[in-house]
Amino acid sequence: MTPSLQFRQPITVGCSENPMPVSFHSHHEYEIYYFQAGRCRYVIGDQIFDMAPGDLILMNGMVLHTPKADPSTLYKRTTVHFHPQYAARLIAGGFSLPLLAPFENLNNTRLSLSSEEQAVIEPLLAKLCELSDRLGDPLAHDRFLAAFVTLLTEIYGFTCRLDRKNGGESNVKEQNVRRVISFLEENITRELTLDEIGAHLRLNKYYLSKTFKEVTGSTIFEYLYHRRINQAKVLFTLDPERAVTEVAYETGFKYPSHFTRHFKAFTGQSPDAYRKSLQSATERAAFGPPQ
């Protein structure tokens, strides 16, 4: 098992075989998530995917998402996170295909790969995992970048010809969870109660609470606060100079102290520290030469 590895390039590879507790989260990078074994339900925004081995998810990481793996089974997956501006610079000039288009245009989609396509992508991902341990070696470093670009190229080919399986017939519980998420999205800045949500959807509030937890692994209000913090991260990304108090009110928090407490709990940083670090990090990714 190879753990997630961070290195000086804005690309991160994670290869693991154990279920880790993960709550709803977001990030600035695009993500490639390849599911290889186990039982897992993946929630991205208001989409819910019951994963099968060979499924590939392509996502814009700023959408709130979480995997919910069955801890009783072997859970094997590989992830690749990469900064889109860095990838765009890496492929600029020499490629005729828009290799980032699947991440920009497909709305966080799942692709169900054929056995032939699995045979193409799995060695590439294994190579990325192996090379990520040796990036201090210039030859391994450049092979890693070459494998990464090849991966993007193959994924682009998959999206051109693949029969996509984006959920199919969903059961009643999943439909009701989607209804809850849609209602939360429409009322993200309002004070909400479980009674109001249940009344609006004409469903018992206790049933809703239990069903939401069962399907997503999160409570309704954990999701709501994660979603508000995610929106705050977006606002800080658009304008890192915005006042923390202004963003707190705009994302539905009645008290700035409440906003700060939740923001730090979900991100590990205070809002002020987050916004101050954001601009310099973005500039490094955007203008630093690929190396």
C-alpha positions in Angstrom: 0.0 0.0 0.0 1.4 3.4 -1.0 0.1 6.4 1.0 -0.9 9.7 -0.6 2.2 11.6 -1.4 2.8 15.3 -1.7 5.7 16.6 -3.7 6.9 19.9 -5.2 4.7 19.7 -8.3 1.0 20.5 -7.8 0.1 16.8 -8.6 -0.8 14.4 -5.8 -1.1 10.6 -6.2 -2.9 8.4 -3.7 -2.8 4.6 -3.9 -4.4 2.7 -1.0 -6.3 -0.3 0.0 -7.9 0.7 3.3 -11.1 2.5 4.1 -10.3 5.9 5.7 -12.9 8.0 7.4 -13.6 10.9 5.0 -16.3 13.5 5.4 -17.7 15.9 2.8 -14.8 18.0 1.5 -13.7 20.1 -1.4 -10.4 21.2 -2.9 -9.1 23.5 -5.7 -7.6 20.6 -7.7 -9.2 18.5 -10.3 -9.5 14.9 -9.3 -9.3 11.5 -11.0 -10.8 8.7 -8.8 -10.5 5.1 -10.0 -12.3 2.5 -8.0 -10.8 -1.0 -8.1 -12.3 -3.1 -5.3 -14.8 -3.1 -2.4 -18.2 -1.5 -1.9 -18.5 2.3 -2.1 -21.1 4.9 -2.6 -19.8 8.3 -3.9 -21.7 11.5 -3.3 -20.8 14.5 -5.5 -23.1 17.5 -5.0 -26.6 16.1 -5.6 -25.3 13.0 -7.5 -25.0 9.6 -5.9 -23.0 6.8 -7.5 -22.9 3.2 -6.3 -19.5 2.3 -7.5 -18.4 -0.9 -9.3 -14.8 -2.0 -9.9 -13.6 -0.2 -13.1 -15.5 2.9 -12.5 -13.7 6.2 -13.0 -14.9 9.6 -11.6 -13.7 12.8 -13.1 -14.4 15.9 -10.9 -13.9 19.5 -10.3 -12.9 19.3 -6.7 -14.7 22.5 -5.6 -18.0 20.6 -5.6 -18.6 19.1 -2.2 -18.0 15.3 -2.3 -17.3 12.3 -0.2 -16.8 8.5 -0.7 -18.7 6.2 1.7 -16.9 2.9 1.7 -18.1 -0.3 3.4 -15.4 -1.0 6.1 -16.1 -4.7 6.0 -14.6 -5.1 2.6 -11.2 -4.4 1.0 -11.5 -0.9 -0.4 -9.0 -0.2 -3.2 -8.8 3.0 -5.2 -6.3 5.3 -6.8 -6.7 9.1 -6.9 -4.8 11.8 -8.8 -5.3 15.4 -7.8 -3.8 18.1 -10.0 -4.0 21.8 -10.3 -5.7 22.7 -13.6 -3.5 25.7 -14.3 -0.4 23.7 -13.8 -1.7 20.9 -16.1 -2.8 23.5 -18.7 0.8 24.8 -18.8 2.2 21.3 -18.9 0.3 20.4 -22.1 0.4 23.8 -23.7 1.9 24.1 -27.2 2.3 20.5 -28.2 -1.2 18.9 -28.0 -4.1 19.4 -30.4 -6.8 17.9 -28.1 -8.4 19.8 -25.2 -7.3 17.2 -22.6 -8.8 19.1 -19.6 -12.3 19.3 -21.3 -13.7 16.2 -19.5 -13.1 17.8 -16.1 -14.5 21.2 -17.3 -17.5 20.0 -19.3 -18.8 16.7 -17.9 -20.3 17.9 -14.6 -18.4 15.6 -12.3 -19.2 12.4 -14.1 -18.6 8.7 -13.6 -17.3 6.6 -16.5 -17.7 2.8 -16.4 -14.7 1.4 -18.2 -14.6 -1.7 -20.3 -12.2 -4.5 -19.5 -10.0 -3.2 -22.3 -10.0 0.3 -21.0 -9.2 -0.9 -17.5 -6.2 -2.8 -18.9 -5.0 0.6 -20.3 -5.5 2.8 -17.3 -4.5 0.5 -14.4 -0.8 0.1 -15.5 -0.6 3.9 -16.0 -1.9 4.5 -12.4 0.4 1.9 -11.0 3.3 3.6 -12.8 2.4 7.0 -11.3 2.2 5.5 -7.8 5.6 3.8 -8.3 7.3 6.9 -9.7 5.9 9.2 -7.1 8.2 7.6 -4.6 11.3 8.6 -6.6 10.7 12.1 -7.8 14.1 13.3 -6.6 15.6 11.4 -9.5 15.3 13.7 -12.6 14.6 10.7 -14.9 11.8 9.4 -12.6 10.4 12.9 -12.4 10.1 13.3 -16.1 8.7 9.8 -16.6 6.1 10.7 -14.0 5.1 13.8 -16.0 5.0 11.8 -19.2 2.8 9.2 -17.6 0.5 11.9 -16.2 0.0 13.4 -19.6 -0.6 10.0 -21.1 -3.3 9.4 -18.5 -5.1 12.6 -19.4 -4.9 11.6 -23.1 -6.4 8.1 -22.5 -9.1 9.6 -20.3 -10.0 12.0 -23.1 -10.3 9.1 -25.4 -12.6 7.2 -23.0 -15.0 10.2 -22.9 -15.2 10.3 -26.6 -16.5 6.8 -27.0 -17.6 5.6 -23.6 -21.2 4.6 -22.7 -21.5 6.5 -19.5 -23.3 5.1 -16.5 -24.4 8.1 -14.4 -26.6 6.5 -11.8 -29.3 4.6 -13.7 -32.4 3.8 -11.7 -32.1 5.2 -8.2 -34.0 3.8 -5.3 -36.4 5.9 -3.2 -33.9 6.6 -0.4 -31.4 8.1 -2.9 -34.2 10.1 -4.6 -35.2 11.6 -1.2 -31.5 12.4 -0.4 -31.3 14.2 -3.7 -34.4 16.2 -2.8 -32.9 17.2 0.5 -29.6 18.3 -1.1 -31.5 20.3 -3.7 -33.6 22.0 -1.0 -30.4 22.8 0.9 -28.8 24.3 -2.2 -31.8 26.5 -2.9 -31.8 27.8 0.7 -28.1 27.6 1.5 -28.0 31.0 3.3 -31.2 30.7 5.3 -31.7 29.5 8.8 -33.2 26.0 8.5 -34.6 23.5 10.8 -35.3 19.8 10.4 -39.0 20.5 10.9 -39.0 22.9 7.9 -37.1 20.6 5.7 -39.4 17.7 6.4 -42.5 19.8 6.0 -41.3 21.2 2.6 -40.6 17.7 1.3 -43.7 16.2 3.0 -41.6 13.5 4.7 -41.2 12.6 8.3 -38.2 14.5 9.7 -36.9 11.4 11.6 -37.0 9.3 8.4 -35.2 12.0 6.5 -32.5 12.3 9.1 -31.9 8.6 9.3 -32.0 8.1 5.5 -29.6 11.0 4.8 -27.1 9.5 7.2 -27.5 6.1 5.8 -27.0 7.1 2.2 -24.2 9.8 2.6 -22.5 8.9 5.9 -23.2 12.5 7.1 -26.0 14.2 8.9 -28.1 16.8 7.1 -26.7 19.7 9.1 -23.1 18.4 8.7 -23.7 18.6 5.0 -25.2 22.0 5.3 -22.3 23.5 7.2 -19.8 21.8 4.9 -21.6 23.3 1.9 -21.5 26.8 3.5 -17.8 26.5 4.2 -17.3 25.2 0.7 -19.0 28.3 -0.6 -16.9 30.5 1.6 -13.8 28.9 0.1 -15.1 29.7 -3.3 -15.7 33.4 -2.4 -12.2 33.7 -0.9 -10.8 32.1 -4.0 -12.5 34.7 -6.2 -11.4 37.6 -4.0 -8.9 36.8 -1.2 -9.2 40.4 0.0 -12.8 40.0 1.1 -13.5 40.6 4.8 -14.1 37.4 6.8 -17.3 38.9 8.4 -18.7 39.7 5.0 -18.2 36.2 3.8 -19.7 34.8 7.0 -22.9 36.6 6.5 -23.1 35.9 2.8 -22.8 32.1 3.4 -25.6 32.0 5.9 -23.9 32.3 9.3 -25.6 34.6 11.7 -22.5 35.1 13.9 -18.9 35.5 12.5 -17.6 33.5 15.5 -19.8 30.6 14.5 -18.4 30.8 11.0 -14.8 30.9 12.2 -15.4 27.8 14.5 -16.9 25.7 11.7 -14.4 26.9 9.1 -11.4 25.9 11.2 -13.0 22.6 12.1 -13.5 21.7 8.4 -10.3 23.1 6.9 -7.8 23.2 9.8 -7.3 26.9 9.3 -9.0 30.1 10.4 -10.8 32.0 7.6 -8.2 34.8 7.8 -5.3 32.4 7.5 -6.9 30.6 4.6 -7.6 33.7 2.6 -4.1 35.1 3.2 -2.4 31.9 2.0 -4.7 31.4 -1.0 -3.4 34.1 -3.3 0.2 33.2 -3.0 -0.5 29.5 -3.5 -2.5 30.2 -6.6 0.1 32.5 -8.0 2.8 29.8 -7.5 0.8 27.2 -9.3 -0.2 29.6 -12.1 3.2 31.2 -12.9 5.8 28.7 -11.6 7.3 26.7 -14.6 6.6 23.0 -14.7 9.7 21.2 -13.4 
